[in-house]
Amino acid sequence: MIDLHTHTSFSDGALIPSELVRRLEVMGYRAVSITDHADSSNLDFIIPRIIKVSEELNRAQAVKVIPGVELTHIPPSMIESMITEARELGAALVVVHGESPVEPVADGTNQAALEADADILAHPGLITAKQGALAAKRGVYLEISGRSGHCFANGHVARIAAETGARLVVNSDAHDPDDLMTESFATRVVEGAGLPKDSLKKLLSNSLTLLGKIGYNL
């Protein structure tokens, strides 16, 4: 299993990074990205610390830890510059908090994230076919979410991806230990989105491809 969207106590998660990674190690995970919520108020605080702990854990534990960030409720006009700043600070994976059906994310967030080449557009809600085609063209991965509420639009996201060729990944968006996905639960999430049986393997392969693209070959 691979999870490219998780949260720790650096933002609104319940666990410090070491406990998050240890729990995933026990569950047999291969890789996890720590992607705590950030905007301009905390970006330069979070990313260096996630990098530090990722490097330490990668020397000591089997789970590959990828330092990332989730840009959250950023005004669309700021997304491009914030993605650039996050990468300059050393974030290997940049997730943008998409237009979830259960939060008042600003209109235009999905479009701005796609145009700015985020790595993952998380829980993009009622993303349009035109935006799905842009995601496919620019290599931005769309998320099938295991998170309560955000998952409401999974079926729509899966359909848009099938129509446009956009690549999908499945992530937990974990904030608490109970949010971490077993392979069995991830399978239910993926099939619940209307994807064909055995699609989990394909989505995890997409995660591996994305990791290779950013320099992490497992």
C-alpha positions in Angstrom: 0.0 0.0 0.0 1.0 3.6 -0.7 -0.7 6.7 0.7 0.3 10.1 -0.7 -2.0 12.3 1.4 -1.7 12.2 5.2 -1.7 14.7 8.0 0.2 14.9 11.3 0.2 17.2 14.3 2.1 19.7 12.2 -1.4 20.7 11.1 -4.7 19.1 12.1 -3.6 15.5 12.4 -3.7 13.5 15.7 -0.3 11.8 15.3 3.3 13.0 15.2 5.1 11.8 12.1 7.0 9.0 13.8 3.8 7.4 15.1 2.1 7.8 11.8 4.9 6.1 10.0 5.2 3.3 12.6 1.6 2.5 12.3 1.9 2.3 8.5 5.0 0.1 8.9 3.0 -2.4 11.0 0.3 -2.3 8.3 2.8 -3.2 5.6 2.9 0.0 3.7 5.7 0.7 1.2 5.5 4.5 1.2 3.7 7.5 2.6 3.7 11.2 2.0 3.2 13.6 4.8 1.2 16.5 3.4 0.2 18.8 6.2 -2.1 21.7 5.5 -0.4 24.9 4.7 -0.7 28.5 3.4 1.6 31.4 3.5 1.4 31.6 7.3 3.1 28.3 8.0 4.6 26.9 4.7 8.2 27.8 5.7 7.7 26.3 9.2 6.1 23.0 8.2 8.2 21.9 5.2 11.7 22.0 6.7 10.5 20.0 9.7 8.7 17.4 7.5 11.9 17.1 5.5 14.0 16.6 8.7 11.8 13.9 10.1 11.4 12.2 6.7 15.2 11.9 6.3 15.6 10.5 9.9 12.7 8.0 9.5 14.0 6.9 6.0 17.3 5.9 7.7 15.6 3.8 10.4 12.3 2.4 9.0 11.1 0.4 6.1 8.3 2.8 4.9 9.6 5.4 2.5 8.6 8.8 3.7 8.1 11.6 1.1 8.0 15.2 2.4 5.0 17.0 1.0 2.4 19.6 1.7 -1.2 20.2 1.0 -2.0 23.8 0.0 -5.4 24.4 1.6 -8.0 27.0 0.9 -5.4 29.1 -0.9 -7.0 31.9 -3.1 -6.8 30.6 -6.7 -4.7 33.6 -7.7 -2.0 32.6 -5.2 -1.8 28.9 -6.0 0.9 29.0 -8.7 3.3 31.1 -6.6 2.6 28.9 -3.5 3.4 25.7 -5.4 6.7 27.3 -6.6 7.5 28.3 -3.0 6.7 24.9 -1.6 9.0 23.2 -4.1 11.8 25.8 -3.5 11.5 24.9 0.2 12.0 21.3 -0.6 8.5 19.7 -0.8 8.8 16.7 -3.0 5.1 16.3 -3.5 2.6 19.2 -3.7 -1.0 18.5 -3.2 -3.7 21.1 -3.6 -6.9 20.9 -1.6 -9.5 20.7 -4.3 -13.1 21.8 -4.5 -14.5 19.2 -2.1 -18.4 19.1 -2.0 -18.3 19.5 1.8 -16.1 22.6 2.2 -16.4 26.2 0.9 -13.3 25.9 -1.3 -13.0 28.9 -3.6 -14.3 28.5 -7.1 -11.4 28.3 -9.5 -9.2 26.3 -7.2 -9.3 23.2 -9.3 -8.5 25.1 -12.5 -5.6 27.0 -10.8 -4.1 23.9 -9.4 -4.1 22.1 -12.8 -2.7 25.1 -14.6 0.1 25.4 -12.0 1.0 21.7 -12.3 0.3 20.5 -8.8 1.3 16.9 -8.3 -2.1 15.8 -7.0 -5.5 17.6 -7.0 -7.1 16.2 -3.9 -10.8 15.4 -3.7 -11.7 17.7 -6.6 -15.4 17.4 -6.2 -17.5 18.1 -9.3 -14.5 18.6 -11.6 -15.5 19.3 -15.2 -14.6 17.2 -18.2 -12.5 20.0 -19.6 -10.5 20.1 -16.3 -10.2 16.3 -16.4 -8.7 16.6 -19.9 -6.3 19.3 -18.6 -5.2 17.0 -15.8 -4.5 14.3 -18.3 -2.5 16.7 -20.5 -0.5 18.2 -17.7 0.1 15.0 -15.7 -1.8 16.1 -12.6 -3.2 13.2 -10.7 -6.8 13.3 -9.5 -7.6 11.8 -6.1 -10.1 9.1 -5.1 -10.5 9.9 -1.4 -11.0 7.7 1.5 -11.9 10.7 3.7 -15.5 11.0 5.0 -17.3 13.8 3.1 -14.6 14.4 0.5 -15.4 10.9 -0.8 -19.0 11.9 -1.8 -17.8 12.9 -5.3 -15.5 9.9 -5.9 -17.9 8.4 -8.4 -18.0 11.6 -10.4 -14.2 12.0 -10.3 -13.8 8.4 -11.5 -16.2 8.9 -14.4 -14.4 12.1 -15.5 -11.0 10.3 -15.4 -12.4 7.4 -17.5 -13.7 9.9 -20.1 -10.6 12.0 -20.3 -7.7 9.7 -19.5 -6.7 11.6 -16.3 -4.7 9.4 -13.9 -6.2 8.5 -10.5 -4.6 7.8 -7.2 -6.3 6.6 -4.0 -5.4 8.3 -0.7 -6.7 8.3 2.8 -6.4 12.0 3.7 -5.8 10.5 7.1 -6.0 12.8 10.1 -6.5 10.1 12.8 -5.3 6.5 13.2 -8.7 5.2 12.3 -8.5 6.9 8.9 -5.5 4.8 7.8 -6.6 2.4 5.0 -6.1 -1.3 5.0 -5.9 -2.8 1.5 -9.3 -4.3 2.0 -10.8 -0.9 2.8 -9.0 0.8 0.0 -10.4 -1.8 -2.4 -14.0 -0.9 -1.2 -13.3 2.8 -1.6 -12.1 2.3 -5.2 -14.9 -0.1 -6.2 -17.4 2.1 -4.4 -16.3 4.9 -6.8 -17.6 2.7 -9.6 -14.2 1.6 -10.9 -13.8 -1.9 -12.2 -12.9 -4.8 -9.8 -9.1 -5.0 -9.2 -8.7 -1.3 -10.0 -6.8 -0.7 -6.7 -3.7 -2.3 -8.3 -3.9 0.2 -11.1 -4.2 3.2 -8.8 -1.3 2.0 -6.7 0.7 1.6 -9.9 -0.2 5.2 -10.7 1.2 6.2 -7.2 4.4 4.4 -8.0 4.7 6.2 -11.3 4.1 9.6 -9.6 6.8 8.8 -7.0 9.2 7.9 -9.8 8.4 11.2 -11.5 9.4 13.1 -8.4 12.6 11.1 -7.8 11.4 8.3 -5.5 11.9 4.9 -7.1 10.6 2.1 -4.9 
